[in-house]
Amino acid sequence: MRFAISIPQFYADGEFDPAAFRTYLTRVEALGFESGWTQEQVLGSMPQLGPIETMTYAAACTQRLRLGCAVFVTTLHSPVHLAKSLATLDQLSGGRLEVGVGTGGRGRMFGAFGVDPERFVARFTEGLEVMKSLWTQDRTTLDGRFWQLTDAAMEPKPAQKPHPRIWFGGSSPAALRRAVRHGGGFFGAGSSTTEQFADQVRVVREALAEAERDPADFPIAKRVYIAVDDDADRARARVNATLERLYGRRSETIEAAAIVGTPDHCIAELRAVAEAGAEMILFSPLFDHSHQAAQLATHVMPYIS
């Protein structure tokens, strides 16, 4: 079992403390977390720093910690610009980048990004083709539906060859099968319950078998909103309030997906996540990040296999 933890991104205007941020990252690296992950939300009322900038800062604060985003809504990006930014970050970090991607689903404000909501899946797929080609080919020529490149070169390539692992988010059977066709791993959302995640893993594994892909080369991960606290009622109230601000609404399903309570309770719930198919668990504390990281590393992680 591999363990990851979220990188704090929620800071109101003027709240960011560089020293505290560096201390947190140094601490989670020392505690043995394999990777630290960001999220992307361009528009929204929660004050959230951008993932590329946050990961770049984190790369300068760490030596070993791998750095990822789960996920970039790549449909909303220029794939040429995004490919350049990610290749640069992979070079700056010494090949420690992980890339998560997703279509964003039909609920996105596509008009704010000049994206046709009727063609977002096709745009997503073609954008990935552009990025992979720029990362792996000396010259790219592509006459696509959305982008056209003629003998285009991008240097330097990512430090990792052929490119950083591309994780796919998503929940529908079509999205999960798309992950197997085009991706290198599946990342279950924090808003999915363990039962929903188990169903998603079954679809992924069926698709891997049909495609004759080796499951060992296609890791499966799950984000888990978590709070380790002997006072479960207090922690649950804080978690639910934060999730409401994050998602802009109350949701019993999302709240039920969060794991909250004593170390023993969290261990039991996380073992169920592992049994559902998670090979990596991304812990996403919603408050007291440094304290939660220490609690997880000391009282929870050693008891999950």
C-alpha positions as CSV (number, residue, x, y, z in Angstrom):
1,M,0.0,0.0,0.0
2,R,1.2,3.5,-0.9
3,F,0.2,6.6,0.9
4,A,-0.2,10.1,-0.3
5,I,-1.4,13.3,1.2
6,S,-3.0,16.5,-0.1
7,I,-1.0,19.7,-0.4
8,P,-2.8,22.7,1.3
9,Q,-4.2,25.1,-1.3
10,F,-7.0,26.9,0.5
11,Y,-5.8,30.3,1.5
12,A,-7.8,33.5,1.5
13,D,-6.2,36.7,0.2
14,G,-3.1,37.4,2.3
15,E,-3.3,34.2,4.4
16,F,-0.5,32.2,2.7
17,D,2.4,31.6,5.0
18,P,5.5,30.5,3.1
19,A,7.4,29.3,6.1
20,A,4.4,27.2,7.4
21,F,4.0,25.7,3.9
22,R,7.6,24.7,3.7
23,T,7.5,23.2,7.2
24,Y,4.4,21.2,6.3
25,L,6.0,19.7,3.2
26,T,9.3,18.9,4.9
27,R,7.3,17.2,7.7
28,V,5.1,15.0,5.4
29,E,8.2,14.0,3.4
30,A,9.9,13.0,6.7
31,L,6.8,11.1,7.8
32,G,7.1,8.8,4.8
33,F,4.3,9.9,2.5
34,E,5.2,9.0,-1.1
35,S,3.5,11.9,-2.8
36,G,1.6,15.1,-2.3
37,W,-1.4,16.1,-4.4
38,T,-3.2,19.2,-5.5
39,Q,-6.6,19.8,-7.0
40,E,-7.8,22.2,-9.7
41,Q,-10.7,24.6,-9.4
42,V,-10.4,27.8,-11.5
43,L,-13.8,29.2,-10.7
44,G,-15.4,28.9,-7.4
45,S,-16.1,30.7,-4.1
46,M,-13.5,28.7,-2.1
47,P,-10.1,30.5,-2.2
48,Q,-7.9,27.9,-3.8
49,L,-4.4,28.3,-5.2
50,G,-3.7,27.0,-8.7
51,P,-2.2,23.4,-8.9
52,I,0.8,24.1,-11.2
53,E,2.0,27.0,-9.2
54,T,1.5,25.2,-5.9
55,M,3.3,22.1,-7.1
56,T,6.2,24.2,-8.4
57,Y,6.6,25.9,-5.0
58,A,6.3,22.4,-3.4
59,A,9.0,21.0,-5.7
60,A,11.4,23.7,-4.4
61,C,10.6,22.8,-0.8
62,T,11.1,19.0,-1.1
63,Q,13.7,16.4,-2.3
64,R,11.9,13.1,-2.6
65,L,8.1,13.7,-2.4
66,R,6.3,13.1,-5.7
67,L,3.9,15.8,-6.8
68,G,0.6,15.4,-8.5
69,C,-2.8,17.0,-9.4
70,A,-6.0,15.0,-9.2
71,V,-7.2,16.2,-11.5
72,F,-6.6,18.8,-14.2
73,V,-9.8,19.4,-16.1
74,T,-7.8,19.3,-19.3
75,T,-10.8,20.1,-21.5
76,L,-10.5,23.7,-20.3
77,H,-6.8,24.0,-21.1
78,S,-4.8,24.7,-24.2
79,P,-3.0,21.3,-24.5
80,V,0.1,23.0,-25.9
81,H,0.4,25.4,-23.0
82,L,-0.4,22.7,-20.4
83,A,2.1,20.3,-22.0
84,K,4.8,22.9,-21.7
85,S,4.0,23.8,-18.1
86,L,4.0,20.2,-17.0
87,A,7.2,19.3,-18.9
88,T,8.8,22.2,-17.3
89,L,7.6,21.2,-13.8
90,D,8.8,17.6,-14.4
91,Q,12.3,19.0,-15.2
92,L,12.3,21.4,-12.3
93,S,11.3,18.6,-9.8
94,G,13.8,16.1,-11.1
95,G,11.1,13.8,-12.6
96,R,8.7,13.7,-9.7
97,L,5.5,14.8,-11.4
98,E,2.2,12.8,-11.5
99,V,-0.6,14.0,-13.9
100,G,-4.3,13.5,-13.2
101,V,-6.8,14.4,-15.9
102,G,-10.6,14.5,-16.3
103,T,-13.2,15.8,-18.7
104,G,-14.9,17.9,-16.0
105,G,-18.4,16.5,-16.8
106,R,-21.4,18.3,-18.2
107,G,-21.8,20.6,-15.1
108,R,-18.8,22.8,-15.9
109,M,-19.1,26.4,-17.0
110,F,-17.6,25.6,-20.4
111,G,-18.7,29.0,-21.9
112,A,-16.2,30.8,-19.6
113,F,-13.4,28.9,-21.3
114,G,-14.7,29.1,-24.9
115,V,-15.4,25.4,-24.9
116,D,-18.4,23.9,-26.8
117,P,-20.3,21.8,-24.1
118,E,-21.5,19.4,-26.8
119,R,-18.0,18.4,-27.8
120,F,-16.1,18.4,-24.5
121,V,-15.3,14.7,-24.5
122,A,-13.8,14.8,-28.1
123,R,-11.9,17.9,-27.1
124,F,-10.5,16.1,-24.0
125,T,-9.4,13.1,-26.0
126,E,-7.7,15.1,-28.8
127,G,-6.0,17.4,-26.2
128,L,-4.4,14.3,-24.6
129,E,-3.2,13.2,-28.0
130,V,-1.6,16.6,-28.6
131,M,0.2,16.6,-25.2
132,K,1.5,13.0,-25.5
133,S,2.8,13.7,-29.0
134,L,4.6,16.9,-27.9
135,W,6.1,15.0,-25.0
136,T,7.3,12.0,-27.0
137,Q,7.9,13.1,-30.7
138,D,10.7,15.2,-32.0
139,R,8.2,16.9,-34.3
140,T,4.4,16.8,-34.2
141,T,2.1,17.2,-37.1
142,L,-1.6,16.8,-36.3
143,D,-4.6,18.0,-38.3
144,G,-7.2,17.7,-35.5
145,R,-10.8,18.8,-35.0
146,F,-9.7,21.4,-32.4
147,W,-6.0,21.8,-32.8
148,Q,-3.6,21.8,-35.8
149,L,0.2,21.5,-35.5
150,T,2.6,21.3,-38.4
151,D,6.2,20.1,-37.7
152,A,5.9,21.5,-34.2
153,A,8.7,20.8,-31.6
154,M,8.6,21.2,-27.9
155,E,11.8,21.1,-25.8
156,P,12.7,20.1,-23.2
157,K,10.6,17.0,-22.9
158,P,9.5,15.8,-19.5
159,A,12.3,14.3,-17.4
160,Q,10.3,11.0,-17.1
161,K,10.2,8.9,-20.2
162,P,8.1,8.6,-22.2
163,H,6.2,11.1,-20.0
164,P,4.8,11.3,-16.4
165,R,2.1,8.8,-15.6
166,I,-1.4,10.0,-16.6
167,W,-4.0,9.2,-14.1
168,F,-7.7,9.4,-15.0
169,G,-10.5,10.6,-12.9
170,G,-14.2,9.8,-13.6
171,S,-17.0,7.6,-12.4
172,S,-19.3,6.6,-15.3
173,P,-18.6,3.3,-17.1
174,A,-17.7,5.2,-20.3
175,A,-15.2,7.4,-18.4
176,L,-13.7,4.4,-16.7
177,R,-13.3,2.5,-20.0
178,R,-11.8,5.7,-21.5
179,A,-9.2,5.7,-18.7
180,V,-8.1,2.2,-19.7
181,R,-7.9,3.2,-23.4
182,H,-5.9,6.4,-22.9
183,G,-4.5,6.5,-19.4
184,G,-2.0,4.9,-17.1
185,G,-4.0,4.7,-13.8
186,F,-7.4,5.4,-12.2
187,F,-8.0,7.8,-9.4
188,G,-11.3,7.4,-7.4
189,A,-12.8,10.7,-6.3
190,G,-13.0,11.9,-2.7
191,S,-16.8,12.4,-3.3
192,S,-17.2,8.7,-4.1
193,T,-18.1,6.3,-1.3
194,T,-16.2,3.1,-0.8
195,E,-19.1,1.1,-2.3
196,Q,-19.2,3.3,-5.3
197,F,-15.4,3.1,-5.7
198,A,-15.6,-0.7,-5.5
199,D,-18.1,-0.7,-8.4
200,Q,-15.8,1.6,-10.4
201,V,-12.8,-0.7,-9.8
202,R,-14.7,-3.7,-11.1
203,V,-15.4,-1.8,-14.4
204,V,-11.8,-0.8,-14.7
205,R,-10.5,-4.3,-14.1
206,E,-13.0,-5.7,-16.7
207,A,-11.8,-3.1,-19.2
208,L,-8.1,-4.0,-18.5
209,A,-8.8,-7.7,-19.1
210,E,-10.7,-6.9,-22.3
211,A,-7.8,-4.7,-23.5
212,E,-5.3,-7.4,-22.4
213,R,-3.5,-4.8,-20.3
214,D,-1.4,-5.8,-17.4
215,P,-3.1,-4.5,-14.2
216,A,0.4,-4.2,-12.6
217,D,1.1,-1.3,-15.0
218,F,-2.3,0.4,-14.3
219,P,-2.4,1.4,-10.6
220,I,-5.6,2.3,-8.8
221,A,-5.9,5.0,-6.2
222,K,-8.6,6.7,-4.1
223,R,-8.8,10.1,-2.5
224,V,-10.3,10.0,1.0
225,Y,-11.4,13.0,2.9
226,I,-10.4,12.2,6.5
227,A,-10.2,13.5,10.0
228,V,-8.6,11.5,12.8
229,D,-10.1,12.6,16.1
230,D,-11.1,10.9,19.3
231,D,-14.1,13.3,19.4
232,A,-15.8,12.1,16.3
233,D,-18.9,14.4,16.6
234,R,-16.7,17.5,16.7
235,A,-14.6,16.3,13.8
236,R,-17.7,15.3,11.7
237,A,-19.2,18.8,12.2
238,R,-16.0,20.4,11.0
239,V,-15.7,18.0,8.0
240,N,-19.3,18.5,6.9
241,A,-19.0,22.3,7.1
242,T,-15.8,22.3,5.1
243,L,-17.2,20.0,2.4
244,E,-20.3,22.2,2.1
245,R,-18.0,25.2,1.3
246,L,-15.9,23.1,-1.0
247,Y,-18.7,21.7,-3.1
248,G,-21.1,24.6,-2.6
249,R,-23.9,22.4,-1.2
250,R,-24.7,19.8,1.4
251,S,-24.5,16.2,0.1
252,E,-25.2,13.1,2.2
253,T,-23.2,11.0,-0.3
254,I,-20.1,13.2,-0.1
255,E,-20.3,13.4,3.6
256,A,-20.7,9.7,3.9
257,A,-17.6,9.2,1.8
258,A,-15.5,11.1,4.3
259,I,-13.8,9.0,7.0
260,V,-14.0,10.6,10.4
261,G,-13.3,9.3,13.9
262,T,-10.8,7.5,16.2
263,P,-7.7,5.9,14.8
264,D,-9.2,2.4,15.1
265,H,-12.4,3.5,13.2
266,C,-10.3,5.1,10.5
267,I,-8.1,2.0,10.2
268,A,-11.2,-0.2,9.7
269,E,-12.7,2.1,7.1
270,L,-9.4,2.5,5.2
271,R,-8.9,-1.2,5.1
272,A,-12.3,-1.4,3.3
273,V,-11.0,1.1,0.8
274,A,-7.9,-1.1,0.2
275,E,-10.1,-4.2,-0.1
276,A,-12.2,-2.3,-2.7
277,G,-9.1,-2.0,-4.9
278,A,-7.1,1.0,-3.8
279,E,-3.3,0.5,-4.2
280,M,-2.7,4.0,-3.1
281,I,-4.7,6.1,-0.7
282,L,-4.6,9.9,-0.9
283,F,-5.5,11.4,2.4
284,S,-7.2,14.8,2.2
285,P,-7.4,16.4,5.6
286,L,-9.8,19.4,5.6
287,F,-8.2,21.2,8.6
288,D,-5.2,21.0,10.9
289,H,-3.1,19.6,8.1
290,S,0.1,19.1,10.0
291,H,-1.5,17.5,13.0
292,Q,-3.6,15.2,10.8
293,A,-0.5,14.2,8.8
294,A,1.3,13.2,12.0
295,Q,-1.8,11.3,13.3
296,L,-2.1,9.4,10.0
297,A,1.6,8.5,9.8
298,T,1.8,7.4,13.5
299,H,-1.6,5.9,14.3
300,V,-3.1,4.8,11.0
301,M,-0.8,4.0,8.2
302,P,1.3,1.3,9.9
303,Y,-1.9,-0.8,10.3
304,I,-3.1,-0.7,6.7
305,S,-1.7,-3.1,4.2
